[in-house]
Amino acid sequence: MKMQAVTYEGVRRMSVSNQTKPKIESPTDALLKVTTAGICGSDLHM
């Protein structure tokens, strides 16, 4: 199953791409559903 994800591709370069949904593989794993996110301008300068 696929999902959309924002991926960091380099300085000032981010994109939305289709990724495989993660799955629980060990008892200490957790999946979080992000409902809201923001990107700060300083995040783009990494």
Steps between C-alpha positions, in 0.01 A plus 500: 500500500630850417484838676617851420804633685701822493862412435809714553715495187765759587542866585173680415368187326201308634240304310189289548546139390322166528657269758417154629302517826708401802404197706557373852801267497587469870312541832668837565389655168224761479318662208387861530236666288605858427197722445672840482856604427683819417833574343700789643715703262806404705427131428579562134852625576629175658 
